């Protein structure tokens, strides 16, 4: 895997990820982007959590317009179809159904857009059809660029949408100068999470000191290792009552990864979240604000030193 993962652009790319949902991944990504931008760096923030993007809301940005993302669906020309069923047999999703000598029927909601049916169709009866699966929004303001991928409700193609969002971000990085790109991934360990990790230079795995938090941290670190991606840990809600802080720290030591920040519970962080304003801007002196500020300073220093 490591040999296959290549540097797509010169801009350093940091993926903020985490196996478990609700650990504060998007909060860390937004505050990191806003904090670095406030220090004079030109930052691109990319929301690749396409099933539930929240970065725009946390920044107080209203998204408008958007670029449609479409995926292939087979369009069968009945006059050319011989009813051979090769397309039915090859379809990995079983989206095509039909008896010998009949024109197959398509269950569009099952189609993954892989085009295998079109490739095996000898009479060339399958033409290109398309369906919209989501939108990609772009917003730029005061040195902070924002790209948001949003999957259309009920669409099951999260990996396709995530990939389109990542490719849009890479296009932007190739045509505009940025000092760093921060990719906010979906929670979990699956294809849609792997898409942004595949192009990153560093993964910040945000976790919490709970049984599920430490359990899922193992999985996201496994994925980063398989991709040959350097990873570090951000421990959010570090002082939660009854939490497993020492277990989380022990796990990081055993895995040989550094805990680069411990963010305490802080009601000011919750207030800033609800107000749509990054904490590092509205209350940097609060306990969580100071912890996030230290993380921002550490990342800035490494960026300027060419260490990311």
CORZI-V912147 format. One line per field, one symbol per residue. ss: DSSP state (h for helix, s for strand, l for the rest). psi: psi as a letter, one per 30 degrees, with the letter a starting at -180 (. if undefined). Layout:
# CORZI-V912147
ss->???
psi->???
This chain:
# CORZI-V912147
ss->lllllllllllsssssslllllllhhhhhhhhhhhhhhllllssssslllllllhhhhhlllllllsssssssssslllllllllhhhhhlllllsslllllllsslhhhlllllhhhhhlllllssssssssssssssssllssssssssllllllhhhhhhhhhhhhhhhhhhllllsssssllllllhhhhhhhhhllsssssssllhhhhhhhhhhhhhhhhllllssssssllllllllhhhhhhhhhhhlllssssslllhhhhhhhhhlllhhhhllllhhhhhhhhhhhhhhhhhhllll
psi->eeffjljflfkkkkkjakeklgfgeeeeeeeeeeeeefggkjkkkjjgiffikfeeeffgkjklbkkkkllkkkjkjeffkfhfgeeeefjffhfkkklkflklkkjeffkfgfgeeeefjeghfjlkllkkfalkkkkkkhgjkkkkkjkkkfkgheeeeeeeeeeeeeeefffkkkfkkkjjlllaiaefefeeeeflfkkjjkllileeeeefeeeeeeeeeefhkkklkjjlhegkkglheeeeeeeeeefhkkjfkjklkjfeeeeeeffhkkefefiffleeeeeeeeeeeeeeeeefggf.
